[in-house]
Amino acid sequence: MIKIEVLKTIDEVEKEQINSLSKDGFFTYEWFKTIEISKALKIIPKYIAIYEEEKIIAFVPCFIEFTAQYFTFEDKFPLIKKLRKISNHFGFSLALSLVCYSPCSFHSSVLIKKSYNKKRILYLISKKIDEICKKEKILFSSFLYVSEFDELLTNHLKNFGYFNAPLMQTMYLDVKWSNFNDYLGSLESKIRKTVRREINKNIECGIIIEQKKDFESISLLLSEFHSNLFYKYNNKISPFHPVFYEKLSEYMKDKVWLFIAMKKNKIVGFSLLLRHGKILDVFIAGFDYDHQTKTDFTYFNLIYYIPISAAIEEGIEKIHFRGGAKSIKLRRGCKEENIEMFVKCHNKLLKFILNWYIQIKNKYRFIRFIISKLKYILRKLIML
């Protein structure tokens, strides 16, 4: 007999039951435990679990999330925030959005055991989401980061009342080489020379990069370094305080790849990745800008060359990178992954307004795309 439950904490399920369904470090018991205990993000867990004979056959992490955090729903879609505030102003007390994804991950995913009817499972989950939103007076639910490769979500969410809109592009690298030299050989000649130069320059500048397993003792340093980078690009303080790194070291030690860059026995930078099975996620990085410069290429070595080399050695099949620096990633062998957001409004009037807004926005985005292509062609013609 199948039953479906909403869980308030990840401790209500067994670790192996979740991890056996997952292929991504962001969708593991250890990650959810870290997020809950560290309280780095302001979220309220609403895990949806489907059981058959007391065994989990499907699991989807959902969270009621607050604003002004790390890539939240309302940050990505400001109109949602405005509509909710307008509704609250007129006396409709509405809760924040329910987002179905894993915090800090750029993927939404429904974990389902093999041999089960995935469409049927998704239907049951969507109905439970509707129940949660009605009970909690939640105006919007969303599968925020849906990959173009997720056929289940892209093909069927629309049938359950969700509408979609393009959100962003992330990058990934298919790891298919037997060693790092083979990887270099797959790159264009000019880029291959650039990579070798950046690796050699990093060594010449006295940078030593090593992997570290136990990092609880340097949690404060990691927090400070990441805050330096986070504020530089987001103009706000990173939510990942030292306790987050302490709990990450405690609960995810076996799933974290931490690379430390040293110069004269002093830590000047780091990159932190999550590994589960054959998948590796490049998560966060940080630097001491007083002692690390662009000319020593520590960033490129920490984010790309050292992790790629280690991934090849460890039999990793895919590395997920984030958005941004698209041309840099493409030149180093990455491929594009289109990400869409799927949103459902649980108010009929606002649903009509929002749907109209999305259609207009998509048409405007298409027009801008056509104009940019025409400008590119015109420039090429002028140069002839």
Protein Blocks (a to p, Z undefined) as FASTA:
>chain_A
ZZddddfbfklpcfklmmmmpcbfklcfklmmmmmmnomaccddddddddeehiafbdcd
dddddehiehifklmmmmlmmmmmmmmmnopacddddddddehiacdcddddehiafklm
mmmmmmmmmmmmmmnopabdcdfbacfklmklmmmmmmnopacddfbdcdddddfbfbfk
lmmmmpcfklmmmmmmmmmmmmmnopacdddfblmlmmmmmmmmmmmmmmmmnopacfbd
fklmmmmmmmmmmmcccddddeehiafbdcddddehjbccdfbdcddfklpcfklommmm
mmmmmmmmmmmmnopabdcddeejklmmmmnopacdddddddddfbfklmmmmmmmmmmm
mmmmmmmmmmmmmmmmmmmmmmZZ
